[in-house]
Amino acid sequence: MISNIQEHHSEEEIETIRLQNEVRQWKLELDFVAQEIEFYLDIFDSSLIKRTKVNRVDAEYLFDQFQDLRKVNHGILKTCQKFLPRLDEMNECDDIQCDHAFFNAHIVLRKKIEKHLKEVRNIKYSAFCFLKDGIEKFLD
């Protein structure tokens, strides 16, 4: 596995390095998202929610949303882990169709991750608003 660009690398190897670095970055971000999801699941399953004056139905809905995010995040993370070593095979491609297959797979994965991260942000925003409102009511 190539990790840093050297002068002797070909354009194809440089592209492979760029794609590998992008997948590694996605993996780091998805690992952190997994920790955030666990944090929110712990909060929504805690006595804090039970002691505040919040809508229980909304709390359960958000809890369910984070459980769904956990499953999706885990699946995408596994896809990244499987895809990363396959990128080394890209240097073995002998034709443009082979290269395009890797690029297309990478683009599909990127779109899936971008959609997932947007969904994560939306649900986290809902959780922020919900928790902020619950804390404000609790402190009044």
SEVEXMAR-162630 format. One record per residue: y negated, x negated, z of N, C-alpha, C, O in turn; residue in three letters. Coordinates in steps of 0.1 Angstrom, whole numbers, plus 5000, padded with zeros to 4 digits. Each point is the difference from the previous one (the first is absolute). Example, Ala and Ser with C-alpha at 12.3 -4.5 7.8 and 13.67 -1.06 7.14 Angstrom:
2
<n_y=5057	n_x=4868	n_z=5078	ca_y=4988	ca_x=5009	ca_z=5000	c_y=4988	c_x=4991	c_z=5000	o_y=5000	o_x=4990	o_z=5007	type=ALA>
<n_y=4989	n_x=5014	n_z=4986	ca_y=4989	ca_x=4991	ca_z=5000	c_y=4989	c_x=5008	c_z=5008	o_y=4989	o_x=4995	o_z=5001	type=SER>
***
This chain:
140
<n_y=5012	n_x=4992	n_z=5000	ca_y=4988	ca_x=5008	ca_z=5000	c_y=4988	c_x=4991	c_z=5000	o_y=4998	o_x=4991	o_z=5008	type=MET>
<n_y=4993	n_x=5012	n_z=4983	ca_y=4987	ca_x=4992	ca_z=4999	c_y=4990	c_x=5007	c_z=5008	o_y=4999	o_x=5012	o_z=5000	type=ILE>
<n_y=4993	n_x=4980	n_z=5008	ca_y=4990	ca_x=5006	ca_z=5008	c_y=4986	c_x=4996	c_z=4997	o_y=4991	o_x=5008	o_z=5002	type=SER>
<n_y=5007	n_x=4980	n_z=4993	ca_y=4987	ca_x=4995	ca_z=4997	c_y=4999	c_x=4996	c_z=4985	o_y=5010	o_x=4994	o_z=4995	type=ASN>
<n_y=4979	n_x=5008	n_z=4999	ca_y=4998	ca_x=4996	ca_z=4986	c_y=4997	c_x=4985	c_z=5000	o_y=4992	o_x=4994	o_z=5007	type=ILE>
<n_y=5016	n_x=5000	n_z=4984	ca_y=4998	ca_x=4985	ca_z=4997	c_y=4996	c_x=4998	c_z=4986	o_y=5001	o_x=5009	o_z=4991	type=GLN>
<n_y=4994	n_x=4980	n_z=5005	ca_y=4995	ca_x=4997	ca_z=4987	c_y=5012	c_x=5001	c_z=4990	o_y=4997	o_x=5004	o_z=4988	type=GLU>
<n_y=5015	n_x=4993	n_z=5015	ca_y=5011	ca_x=5000	ca_z=4991	c_y=5005	c_x=5014	c_z=4997	o_y=5009	o_x=5002	o_z=4992	type=HIS>
<n_y=4987	n_x=5008	n_z=5015	ca_y=5005	ca_x=5014	ca_z=4998	c_y=4995	c_x=5006	c_z=4987	o_y=4989	o_x=4998	o_z=4996	type=HIS>
<n_y=5020	n_x=5009	n_z=4998	ca_y=4997	ca_x=5007	ca_z=4987	c_y=4993	c_x=5013	c_z=5004	o_y=4999	o_x=5004	o_z=5011	type=SER>
<n_y=4995	n_x=5002	n_z=4978	ca_y=4994	ca_x=5013	ca_z=5002	c_y=5009	c_x=5010	c_z=5006	o_y=4996	o_x=5008	o_z=5009	type=GLU>
<n_y=5016	n_x=4992	n_z=4987	ca_y=5010	ca_x=5010	ca_z=5005	c_y=5003	c_x=4997	c_z=5015	o_y=5001	o_x=5010	o_z=5007	type=GLU>
<n_y=5000	n_x=4978	n_z=4997	ca_y=5002	ca_x=4996	ca_z=5014	c_y=4988	c_x=5004	c_z=5008	o_y=5002	o_x=5005	o_z=5011	type=GLU>
<n_y=4986	n_x=4993	n_z=4984	ca_y=4988	ca_x=5004	ca_z=5007	c_y=5000	c_x=5015	c_z=5002	o_y=4996	o_x=5005	o_z=5011	type=ILE>
<n_y=5007	n_x=5002	n_z=4979	ca_y=5001	ca_x=5015	ca_z=5001	c_y=5010	c_x=5004	c_z=5010	o_y=4997	o_x=5010	o_z=5008	type=GLU>
<n_y=5014	n_x=4984	n_z=4992	ca_y=5011	ca_x=5003	ca_z=5010	c_y=4994	c_x=4997	c_z=5014	o_y=5003	o_x=5008	o_z=5009	type=THR>
<n_y=4990	n_x=4981	n_z=4993	ca_y=4995	ca_x=4997	ca_z=5013	c_y=4990	c_x=5011	c_z=5004	o_y=5000	o_x=5004	o_z=5012	type=ILE>
<n_y=4991	n_x=5000	n_z=4979	ca_y=4990	ca_x=5010	ca_z=5003	c_y=5007	c_x=5013	c_z=5004	o_y=4996	o_x=5007	o_z=5010	type=ARG>
<n_y=5014	n_x=4997	n_z=4983	ca_y=5008	ca_x=5013	ca_z=5003	c_y=5007	c_x=4998	c_z=5014	o_y=5000	o_x=5010	o_z=5008	type=LEU>
<n_y=5006	n_x=4979	n_z=4994	ca_y=5007	ca_x=4998	ca_z=5013	c_y=4990	c_x=5000	c_z=5012	o_y=5003	o_x=5006	o_z=5010	type=GLN>
<n_y=4985	n_x=4988	n_z=4988	ca_y=4990	ca_x=5001	ca_z=5011	c_y=4996	c_x=5014	c_z=5002	o_y=4997	o_x=5004	o_z=5012	type=ASN>
<n_y=5001	n_x=5004	n_z=4977	ca_y=4996	ca_x=5013	ca_z=5002	c_y=5010	c_x=5008	c_z=5008	o_y=4997	o_x=5008	o_z=5009	type=GLU>
<n_y=5016	n_x=4990	n_z=4987	ca_y=5011	ca_x=5008	ca_z=5007	c_y=5001	c_x=4995	c_z=5015	o_y=5002	o_x=5009	o_z=5009	type=VAL>
<n_y=4996	n_x=4978	n_z=4993	ca_y=5000	ca_x=4996	ca_z=5014	c_y=4988	c_x=5006	c_z=5008	o_y=5002	o_x=5004	o_z=5012	type=ARG>
<n_y=4987	n_x=4997	n_z=4982	ca_y=4988	ca_x=5007	ca_z=5007	c_y=5003	c_x=5014	c_z=5002	o_y=4997	o_x=5006	o_z=5011	type=GLN>
<n_y=5009	n_x=5001	n_z=4980	ca_y=5004	ca_x=5014	ca_z=5002	c_y=5010	c_x=5001	c_z=5012	o_y=4998	o_x=5009	o_z=5008	type=TRP>
<n_y=5011	n_x=4982	n_z=4992	ca_y=5010	ca_x=5000	ca_z=5011	c_y=4993	c_x=4999	c_z=5013	o_y=5003	o_x=5007	o_z=5010	type=LYS>
<n_y=4988	n_x=4983	n_z=4991	ca_y=4992	ca_x=4999	ca_z=5013	c_y=4993	c_x=5012	c_z=5004	o_y=5000	o_x=5004	o_z=5011	type=LEU>
<n_y=4993	n_x=5002	n_z=4979	ca_y=4993	ca_x=5013	ca_z=5003	c_y=5009	c_x=5011	c_z=5004	o_y=4997	o_x=5008	o_z=5009	type=GLU>
<n_y=5014	n_x=4993	n_z=4984	ca_y=5010	ca_x=5011	ca_z=5004	c_y=5006	c_x=4998	c_z=5013	o_y=5003	o_x=5009	o_z=5008	type=LEU>
<n_y=4999	n_x=4978	n_z=4996	ca_y=5005	ca_x=4997	ca_z=5013	c_y=4990	c_x=5004	c_z=5011	o_y=5004	o_x=5006	o_z=5010	type=ASP>
<n_y=4983	n_x=4992	n_z=4987	ca_y=4990	ca_x=5004	ca_z=5010	c_y=4999	c_x=5015	c_z=5001	o_y=4999	o_x=5006	o_z=5010	type=PHE>
<n_y=5002	n_x=5000	n_z=4978	ca_y=5000	ca_x=5015	ca_z=5000	c_y=5011	c_x=5006	c_z=5008	o_y=4999	o_x=5010	o_z=5007	type=VAL>
<n_y=5013	n_x=4983	n_z=4992	ca_y=5011	ca_x=5005	ca_z=5008	c_y=4997	c_x=4999	c_z=5015	o_y=5004	o_x=5009	o_z=5008	type=ALA>
<n_y=4989	n_x=4981	n_z=4996	ca_y=4996	ca_x=4999	ca_z=5014	c_y=4990	c_x=5011	c_z=5004	o_y=5001	o_x=5006	o_z=5011	type=GLN>
<n_y=4990	n_x=4996	n_z=4980	ca_y=4990	ca_x=5011	ca_z=5002	c_y=5007	c_x=5013	c_z=5002	o_y=4996	o_x=5008	o_z=5008	type=GLU>
<n_y=5013	n_x=4995	n_z=4983	ca_y=5007	ca_x=5013	ca_z=5000	c_y=5008	c_x=5001	c_z=5013	o_y=4999	o_x=5011	o_z=5006	type=ILE>
<n_y=5007	n_x=4979	n_z=4999	ca_y=5007	ca_x=5001	ca_z=5013	c_y=4990	c_x=5002	c_z=5011	o_y=5003	o_x=5008	o_z=5010	type=GLU>
<n_y=4985	n_x=4986	n_z=4990	ca_y=4990	ca_x=5002	ca_z=5010	c_y=4996	c_x=5015	c_z=5000	o_y=4999	o_x=5006	o_z=5011	type=PHE>
<n_y=4998	n_x=5000	n_z=4977	ca_y=4996	ca_x=5014	ca_z=5000	c_y=5012	c_x=5009	c_z=5004	o_y=4997	o_x=5010	o_z=5007	type=TYR>
<n_y=5015	n_x=4987	n_z=4989	ca_y=5011	ca_x=5008	ca_z=5005	c_y=5001	c_x=5000	c_z=5015	o_y=5003	o_x=5010	o_z=5007	type=LEU>
<n_y=4995	n_x=4978	n_z=4999	ca_y=5000	ca_x=4999	ca_z=5015	c_y=4989	c_x=5008	c_z=5006	o_y=5002	o_x=5007	o_z=5010	type=ASP>
<n_y=4986	n_x=4993	n_z=4984	ca_y=4989	ca_x=5008	ca_z=5006	c_y=5003	c_x=5015	c_z=4999	o_y=4998	o_x=5007	o_z=5010	type=ILE>
<n_y=5006	n_x=4997	n_z=4978	ca_y=5003	ca_x=5015	ca_z=4998	c_y=5012	c_x=5005	c_z=5008	o_y=5002	o_x=5012	o_z=5001	type=PHE>
<n_y=5006	n_x=4979	n_z=5004	ca_y=5012	ca_x=5003	ca_z=5008	c_y=4997	c_x=4998	c_z=5015	o_y=5010	o_x=5001	o_z=5008	type=ASP>
<n_y=4978	n_x=4995	n_z=4995	ca_y=4997	ca_x=4996	ca_z=5014	c_y=4995	c_x=5011	c_z=5008	o_y=4997	o_x=5011	o_z=4995	type=SER>
<n_y=5002	n_x=4987	n_z=5018	ca_y=4995	ca_x=5010	ca_z=5009	c_y=4985	c_x=5001	c_z=4998	o_y=4994	o_x=5010	o_z=5005	type=SER>
<n_y=4999	n_x=4981	n_z=4989	ca_y=4986	ca_x=5000	ca_z=4997	c_y=4997	c_x=5013	c_z=4992	o_y=4990	o_x=5007	o_z=5003	type=LEU>
<n_y=5018	n_x=4996	n_z=4987	ca_y=4998	ca_x=5012	ca_z=4992	c_y=5002	c_x=5012	c_z=5008	o_y=4993	o_x=5010	o_z=4998	type=ILE>
<n_y=5017	n_x=4990	n_z=5010	ca_y=5003	ca_x=5012	ca_z=5009	c_y=4990	c_x=5003	c_z=5010	o_y=4998	o_x=5011	o_z=5004	type=LYS>
<n_y=4994	n_x=4978	n_z=5001	ca_y=4990	ca_x=5002	ca_z=5010	c_y=4986	c_x=5004	c_z=4994	o_y=4992	o_x=5004	o_z=5008	type=ARG>
<n_y=5006	n_x=4994	n_z=4979	ca_y=4987	ca_x=5003	ca_z=4995	c_y=5000	c_x=5014	c_z=4994	o_y=5011	o_x=5007	o_z=4998	type=THR>
<n_y=4977	n_x=4998	n_z=5000	ca_y=4999	ca_x=5014	ca_z=4995	c_y=5000	c_x=5000	c_z=4984	o_y=4989	o_x=5002	o_z=4994	type=LYS>
<n_y=5022	n_x=4995	n_z=5001	ca_y=5001	ca_x=4999	ca_z=4985	c_y=5009	c_x=5011	c_z=4995	o_y=5009	o_x=5005	o_z=5007	type=VAL>
<n_y=4990	n_x=4997	n_z=4980	ca_y=5009	ca_x=5010	ca_z=4994	c_y=5013	c_x=4994	c_z=4998	o_y=5002	o_x=4990	o_z=4993	type=ASN>
<n_y=5008	n_x=5015	n_z=5014	ca_y=5014	ca_x=4995	ca_z=5000	c_y=5006	c_x=5000	c_z=4986	o_y=5008	o_x=4991	o_z=4996	type=ARG>
<n_y=4989	n_x=5019	n_z=4997	ca_y=5006	ca_x=5002	ca_z=4986	c_y=4994	c_x=4988	c_z=4991	o_y=5008	o_x=4994	o_z=4993	type=VAL>
<n_y=4979	n_x=5003	n_z=5008	ca_y=4995	ca_x=4989	ca_z=4993	c_y=5006	c_x=4987	c_z=5004	o_y=5002	o_x=4991	o_z=4992	type=ASP>
<n_y=5000	n_x=5007	n_z=5021	ca_y=5006	ca_x=4988	ca_z=5005	c_y=5014	c_x=4998	c_z=4994	o_y=5004	o_x=4989	o_z=4996	type=ALA>
<n_y=5004	n_x=5022	n_z=5004	ca_y=5013	ca_x=4999	ca_z=4995	c_y=5000	c_x=4998	c_z=4985	o_y=5009	o_x=4992	o_z=4994	type=GLU>
<n_y=4982	n_x=5014	n_z=4999	ca_y=4998	ca_x=4997	ca_z=4985	c_y=4997	c_x=4986	c_z=4998	o_y=5007	o_x=4994	o_z=4991	type=TYR>
<n_y=4984	n_x=5000	n_z=5016	ca_y=4997	ca_x=4986	ca_z=4998	c_y=5012	c_x=4991	c_z=5004	o_y=5002	o_x=4990	o_z=4993	type=LEU>
<n_y=5005	n_x=5013	n_z=5017	ca_y=5012	ca_x=4993	ca_z=5004	c_y=5010	c_x=5000	c_z=4988	o_y=5005	o_x=4990	o_z=4997	type=PHE>
<n_y=4997	n_x=5022	n_z=4997	ca_y=5009	ca_x=5001	ca_z=4989	c_y=4995	c_x=4992	c_z=4988	o_y=5008	o_x=4994	o_z=4993	type=ASP>
<n_y=4979	n_x=5006	n_z=5005	ca_y=4994	ca_x=4992	ca_z=4989	c_y=5003	c_x=4985	c_z=5002	o_y=5004	o_x=4993	o_z=4990	type=GLN>
<n_y=4994	n_x=5002	n_z=5022	ca_y=5003	ca_x=4986	ca_z=5002	c_y=5015	c_x=4997	c_z=4999	o_y=5004	o_x=4989	o_z=4996	type=PHE>
<n_y=5005	n_x=5020	n_z=5008	ca_y=5014	ca_x=4998	ca_z=4998	c_y=5003	c_x=4999	c_z=4985	o_y=5008	o_x=4992	o_z=4996	type=GLN>
<n_y=4986	n_x=5017	n_z=4996	ca_y=5002	ca_x=4999	ca_z=4986	c_y=4995	c_x=4987	c_z=4994	o_y=5006	o_x=4993	o_z=4992	type=ASP>
<n_y=4982	n_x=5002	n_z=5013	ca_y=4994	ca_x=4988	ca_z=4996	c_y=5010	c_x=4988	c_z=5003	o_y=5001	o_x=4991	o_z=4992	type=LEU>
<n_y=5005	n_x=5010	n_z=5020	ca_y=5009	ca_x=4989	ca_z=5004	c_y=5011	c_x=4999	c_z=4990	o_y=5004	o_x=4989	o_z=4996	type=ARG>
<n_y=5002	n_x=5022	n_z=5000	ca_y=5011	ca_x=5000	ca_z=4990	c_y=4996	c_x=4994	c_z=4987	o_y=5006	o_x=4991	o_z=4994	type=LYS>
<n_y=4982	n_x=5013	n_z=5001	ca_y=4995	ca_x=4996	ca_z=4987	c_y=4997	c_x=4985	c_z=5001	o_y=5003	o_x=4992	o_z=4991	type=VAL>
<n_y=4990	n_x=5004	n_z=5019	ca_y=4996	ca_x=4986	ca_z=5002	c_y=5012	c_x=4991	c_z=5001	o_y=5000	o_x=4989	o_z=4993	type=ASN>
<n_y=5011	n_x=5015	n_z=5014	ca_y=5012	ca_x=4992	ca_z=5001	c_y=5006	c_x=4999	c_z=4986	o_y=5005	o_x=4989	o_z=4996	type=HIS>
<n_y=4996	n_x=5021	n_z=4996	ca_y=5005	ca_x=5000	ca_z=4987	c_y=4993	c_x=4990	c_z=4990	o_y=5006	o_x=4993	o_z=4993	type=GLY>
<n_y=4980	n_x=5008	n_z=5008	ca_y=4992	ca_x=4992	ca_z=4991	c_y=5002	c_x=4985	c_z=5005	o_y=5000	o_x=4991	o_z=4991	type=ILE>
<n_y=5000	n_x=5007	n_z=5022	ca_y=5002	ca_x=4986	ca_z=5005	c_y=5013	c_x=4994	c_z=4995	o_y=5001	o_x=4989	o_z=4996	type=LEU>
<n_y=5010	n_x=5019	n_z=5004	ca_y=5013	ca_x=4995	ca_z=4995	c_y=4999	c_x=4997	c_z=4985	o_y=5006	o_x=4990	o_z=4996	type=LYS>
<n_y=4987	n_x=5018	n_z=4997	ca_y=4998	ca_x=4998	ca_z=4986	c_y=4993	c_x=4986	c_z=4997	o_y=5004	o_x=4993	o_z=4992	type=THR>
<n_y=4985	n_x=5005	n_z=5016	ca_y=4993	ca_x=4987	ca_z=4999	c_y=5010	c_x=4988	c_z=5003	o_y=5000	o_x=4990	o_z=4994	type=CYS>
<n_y=5008	n_x=5012	n_z=5017	ca_y=5009	ca_x=4989	ca_z=5004	c_y=5010	c_x=4997	c_z=4989	o_y=5004	o_x=4989	o_z=4998	type=GLN>
<n_y=5000	n_x=5022	n_z=4995	ca_y=5010	ca_x=4998	ca_z=4989	c_y=4993	c_x=4994	c_z=4987	o_y=5006	o_x=4993	o_z=4993	type=LYS>
<n_y=4982	n_x=5011	n_z=5005	ca_y=4993	ca_x=4997	ca_z=4988	c_y=4995	c_x=4985	c_z=5000	o_y=5000	o_x=4993	o_z=4990	type=PHE>
<n_y=4996	n_x=5002	n_z=5021	ca_y=4995	ca_x=4986	ca_z=5001	c_y=5009	c_x=4990	c_z=4995	o_y=4996	o_x=4992	o_z=4991	type=LEU>
<n_y=5017	n_x=5007	n_z=5013	ca_y=5009	ca_x=4990	ca_z=4994	c_y=5003	c_x=5002	c_z=4985	o_y=5003	o_x=4990	o_z=4993	type=PRO>
<n_y=4996	n_x=5022	n_z=5003	ca_y=5002	ca_x=5003	ca_z=4985	c_y=4989	c_x=4994	c_z=4992	o_y=5003	o_x=4997	o_z=4988	type=ARG>
<n_y=4986	n_x=5000	n_z=5017	ca_y=4989	ca_x=4995	ca_z=4992	c_y=5003	c_x=4986	c_z=4995	o_y=4995	o_x=4995	o_z=4990	type=LEU>
<n_y=5013	n_x=4998	n_z=5018	ca_y=5005	ca_x=4986	ca_z=4995	c_y=5007	c_x=5001	c_z=4987	o_y=4999	o_x=4991	o_z=4991	type=ASP>
<n_y=5008	n_x=5020	n_z=5007	ca_y=5007	ca_x=5003	ca_z=4987	c_y=4991	c_x=5001	c_z=4988	o_y=5004	o_x=4998	o_z=4989	type=GLU>
<n_y=4983	n_x=5006	n_z=5014	ca_y=4990	ca_x=5001	ca_z=4989	c_y=4999	c_x=4988	c_z=4992	o_y=4997	o_x=5000	o_z=4988	type=MET>
<n_y=5004	n_x=4988	n_z=5018	ca_y=4998	ca_x=4987	ca_z=4993	c_y=5012	c_x=4998	c_z=4991	o_y=4999	o_x=4992	o_z=4991	type=ASN>
<n_y=5012	n_x=5015	n_z=5010	ca_y=5011	ca_x=4999	ca_z=4992	c_y=5000	c_x=5009	c_z=4987	o_y=5008	o_x=4999	o_z=4992	type=GLU>
<n_y=4981	n_x=5009	n_z=5008	ca_y=4999	ca_x=5010	ca_z=4989	c_y=4998	c_x=4992	c_z=4987	o_y=4993	o_x=4990	o_z=4999	type=CYS>
<n_y=5015	n_x=5014	n_z=4990	ca_y=4999	ca_x=4994	ca_z=4987	c_y=4992	c_x=5008	c_z=4990	o_y=4997	o_x=4995	o_z=4989	type=ASP>
<n_y=5000	n_x=5017	n_z=5015	ca_y=4992	ca_x=5008	ca_z=4990	c_y=4990	c_x=5009	c_z=5007	o_y=5000	o_x=5001	o_z=5013	type=ASP>
<n_y=4991	n_x=5004	n_z=4980	ca_y=4989	ca_x=5008	ca_z=5005	c_y=5004	c_x=5013	c_z=5007	o_y=4994	o_x=5004	o_z=5009	type=ILE>
<n_y=5017	n_x=5002	n_z=4986	ca_y=5005	ca_x=5012	ca_z=5007	c_y=5005	c_x=4997	c_z=5014	o_y=4997	o_x=5009	o_z=5009	type=GLN>
<n_y=5009	n_x=4980	n_z=4993	ca_y=5004	ca_x=4996	ca_z=5014	c_y=4987	c_x=4999	c_z=5009	o_y=5000	o_x=5005	o_z=5011	type=CYS>
<n_y=4990	n_x=4987	n_z=4984	ca_y=4988	ca_x=4999	ca_z=5007	c_y=4994	c_x=5013	c_z=5004	o_y=4995	o_x=5003	o_z=5011	type=ASP>
<n_y=5004	n_x=5006	n_z=4978	ca_y=4994	ca_x=5013	ca_z=5002	c_y=5007	c_x=5008	c_z=5011	o_y=4994	o_x=5008	o_z=5007	type=HIS>
<n_y=5020	n_x=4991	n_z=4993	ca_y=5007	ca_x=5007	ca_z=5010	c_y=4996	c_x=4996	c_z=5014	o_y=4998	o_x=5009	o_z=5009	type=ALA>
<n_y=5000	n_x=4978	n_z=4993	ca_y=4996	ca_x=4996	ca_z=5014	c_y=4985	c_x=5005	c_z=5003	o_y=4997	o_x=5005	o_z=5010	type=PHE>
<n_y=4994	n_x=4993	n_z=4980	ca_y=4987	ca_x=5005	ca_z=5002	c_y=4999	c_x=5015	c_z=5002	o_y=4993	o_x=5004	o_z=5009	type=PHE>
<n_y=5015	n_x=5003	n_z=4983	ca_y=5000	ca_x=5015	ca_z=5002	c_y=5005	c_x=5004	c_z=5014	o_y=4995	o_x=5009	o_z=5007	type=ASN>
<n_y=5016	n_x=4984	n_z=4998	ca_y=5005	ca_x=5003	ca_z=5013	c_y=4990	c_x=4996	c_z=5011	o_y=4999	o_x=5007	o_z=5010	type=ALA>
<n_y=4994	n_x=4983	n_z=4987	ca_y=4989	ca_x=4995	ca_z=5010	c_y=4989	c_x=5011	c_z=5000	o_y=4995	o_x=5003	o_z=5011	type=HIS>
<n_y=5001	n_x=5002	n_z=4978	ca_y=4989	ca_x=5010	ca_z=4999	c_y=5005	c_x=5013	c_z=5007	o_y=4992	o_x=5006	o_z=5007	type=ILE>
<n_y=5020	n_x=4998	n_z=4991	ca_y=5005	ca_x=5012	ca_z=5006	c_y=5000	c_x=4998	c_z=5015	o_y=4996	o_x=5009	o_z=5007	type=VAL>
<n_y=5008	n_x=4980	n_z=4998	ca_y=5000	ca_x=4997	ca_z=5014	c_y=4986	c_x=5000	c_z=5006	o_y=4998	o_x=5006	o_z=5010	type=LEU>
<n_y=4993	n_x=4988	n_z=4983	ca_y=4986	ca_x=4999	ca_z=5004	c_y=4994	c_x=5014	c_z=5001	o_y=4994	o_x=5004	o_z=5010	type=ARG>
<n_y=5009	n_x=5005	n_z=4980	ca_y=4995	ca_x=5014	ca_z=5001	c_y=5006	c_x=5007	c_z=5011	o_y=4993	o_x=5008	o_z=5007	type=LYS>
<n_y=5020	n_x=4990	n_z=4996	ca_y=5006	ca_x=5007	ca_z=5011	c_y=4994	c_x=4996	c_z=5013	o_y=4998	o_x=5008	o_z=5009	type=LYS>
<n_y=5000	n_x=4979	n_z=4993	ca_y=4994	ca_x=4994	ca_z=5012	c_y=4985	c_x=5005	c_z=5002	o_y=4997	o_x=5005	o_z=5011	type=ILE>
<n_y=4996	n_x=4995	n_z=4978	ca_y=4986	ca_x=5005	ca_z=5001	c_y=4999	c_x=5015	c_z=5004	o_y=4992	o_x=5004	o_z=5008	type=GLU>
<n_y=5017	n_x=5004	n_z=4986	ca_y=5001	ca_x=5014	ca_z=5004	c_y=5004	c_x=5002	c_z=5014	o_y=4994	o_x=5008	o_z=5008	type=LYS>
<n_y=5016	n_x=4984	n_z=4997	ca_y=5004	ca_x=5001	ca_z=5014	c_y=4989	c_x=4996	c_z=5009	o_y=4998	o_x=5006	o_z=5010	type=HIS>
<n_y=4995	n_x=4983	n_z=4987	ca_y=4990	ca_x=4995	ca_z=5009	c_y=4988	c_x=5010	c_z=5001	o_y=4994	o_x=5001	o_z=5010	type=LEU>
<n_y=5003	n_x=5006	n_z=4979	ca_y=4990	ca_x=5010	ca_z=5000	c_y=5004	c_x=5011	c_z=5009	o_y=4992	o_x=5006	o_z=5008	type=LYS>
<n_y=5021	n_x=4998	n_z=4991	ca_y=5005	ca_x=5011	ca_z=5009	c_y=5000	c_x=4996	c_z=5014	o_y=4997	o_x=5008	o_z=5009	type=GLU>
<n_y=5006	n_x=4979	n_z=4994	ca_y=5000	ca_x=4995	ca_z=5014	c_y=4986	c_x=5001	c_z=5005	o_y=4997	o_x=5005	o_z=5011	type=VAL>
<n_y=4993	n_x=4991	n_z=4981	ca_y=4986	ca_x=5000	ca_z=5004	c_y=4996	c_x=5015	c_z=5003	o_y=4993	o_x=5002	o_z=5010	type=ARG>
<n_y=5011	n_x=5007	n_z=4982	ca_y=4996	ca_x=5014	ca_z=5002	c_y=5006	c_x=5006	c_z=5013	o_y=4993	o_x=5007	o_z=5007	type=ASN>
<n_y=5019	n_x=4990	n_z=4995	ca_y=5007	ca_x=5005	ca_z=5012	c_y=4994	c_x=4993	c_z=5013	o_y=4998	o_x=5006	o_z=5010	type=ILE>
<n_y=4999	n_x=4981	n_z=4989	ca_y=4994	ca_x=4993	ca_z=5011	c_y=4986	c_x=5006	c_z=5003	o_y=4997	o_x=5001	o_z=5011	type=LYS>
<n_y=4996	n_x=5002	n_z=4978	ca_y=4987	ca_x=5006	ca_z=5002	c_y=5001	c_x=5013	c_z=5008	o_y=4992	o_x=5003	o_z=5009	type=TYR>
<n_y=5017	n_x=5005	n_z=4987	ca_y=5003	ca_x=5013	ca_z=5006	c_y=5003	c_x=4998	c_z=5015	o_y=4996	o_x=5007	o_z=5009	type=SER>
<n_y=5013	n_x=4983	n_z=4993	ca_y=5004	ca_x=4996	ca_z=5014	c_y=4987	c_x=4996	c_z=5008	o_y=4999	o_x=5004	o_z=5012	type=ALA>
<n_y=4993	n_x=4987	n_z=4982	ca_y=4988	ca_x=4996	ca_z=5007	c_y=4991	c_x=5012	c_z=5004	o_y=4996	o_x=5001	o_z=5012	type=PHE>
<n_y=5002	n_x=5008	n_z=4979	ca_y=4991	ca_x=5011	ca_z=5003	c_y=5007	c_x=5009	c_z=5011	o_y=4993	o_x=5004	o_z=5009	type=CYS>
<n_y=5020	n_x=4998	n_z=4990	ca_y=5007	ca_x=5009	ca_z=5009	c_y=4999	c_x=4993	c_z=5014	o_y=4997	o_x=5007	o_z=5010	type=PHE>
<n_y=5006	n_x=4980	n_z=4991	ca_y=5000	ca_x=4994	ca_z=5013	c_y=4986	c_x=4999	c_z=5006	o_y=4998	o_x=5002	o_z=5012	type=LEU>
<n_y=4992	n_x=4995	n_z=4980	ca_y=4987	ca_x=4999	ca_z=5004	c_y=4995	c_x=5014	c_z=5006	o_y=4994	o_x=5000	o_z=5011	type=LYS>
<n_y=5009	n_x=5010	n_z=4982	ca_y=4997	ca_x=5014	ca_z=5005	c_y=5007	c_x=5003	c_z=5013	o_y=4994	o_x=5005	o_z=5009	type=ASP>
<n_y=5019	n_x=4991	n_z=4992	ca_y=5008	ca_x=5002	ca_z=5012	c_y=4994	c_x=4992	c_z=5012	o_y=5000	o_x=5006	o_z=5011	type=GLY>
<n_y=4996	n_x=4982	n_z=4986	ca_y=4995	ca_x=4992	ca_z=5011	c_y=4986	c_x=5005	c_z=5005	o_y=4998	o_x=5001	o_z=5012	type=ILE>
<n_y=4994	n_x=5003	n_z=4978	ca_y=4987	ca_x=5006	ca_z=5004	c_y=5002	c_x=5012	c_z=5008	o_y=4992	o_x=5002	o_z=5010	type=GLU>
<n_y=5017	n_x=5007	n_z=4987	ca_y=5003	ca_x=5012	ca_z=5007	c_y=5005	c_x=4997	c_z=5014	o_y=4996	o_x=5006	o_z=5010	type=LYS>
<n_y=5012	n_x=4984	n_z=4991	ca_y=5006	ca_x=4995	ca_z=5012	c_y=4990	c_x=4995	c_z=5010	o_y=5000	o_x=5002	o_z=5012	type=PHE>
<n_y=4990	n_x=4991	n_z=4982	ca_y=4989	ca_x=4994	ca_z=5009	c_y=4989	c_x=5009	c_z=5004	o_y=4993	o_x=4998	o_z=5009	type=LEU>
<n_y=5007	n_x=5014	n_z=4984	ca_y=4989	ca_x=5010	ca_z=5004	c_y=5003	c_x=5007	c_z=5012	o_y=4992	o_x=5008	o_z=5005	type=ASP>
***
